Amino acid sequence: MSLLDTFDMNEEEQSKRLEFLEITDEDRKRLHSVHDLVIEHADSVIEKLYNHLMEHEQTRSFFADPEVLRRVKKHQRQYFLELTEGKVDSEYFENRFRVGDTHQRIELLPQWYLGLYSL
């Protein structure tokens, strides 16, 4: 069962979420317009992000296994790139739910991942 089904996130609810967040077609076009630039700089952004995480005991503990760190960086890069594709279809929503589900499962508190948006 998909997470969209679990949380009753049908197309109508997806549209309501986008409306609530005030994400318009123009916003999607703007995001897509910087997609090539994001691709060009994605690796350095992800490295900076994880260097920051590794500097702090509270977040470093999530990446004690180097293989986990490698795998998470790969997924984080893909997540970052998806943000500027300009697509907000069911697959996009499913992926966002999957990320949130992972954060909850590993008990990563919101103050750690929300705080990274400013970085």
Protein Blocks (a to p, Z undefined) as FASTA:
>chain_A
ZZklmnopafklmmmmmmmnopafklmmmmmmmmmmmmmmmmmmmmmmmmmmmmpmklmm
mmmpmklmmmmmmmmmmmmmmmmnopacfklmmmmmmmmmmmmmnopafklmmmmmmZZ
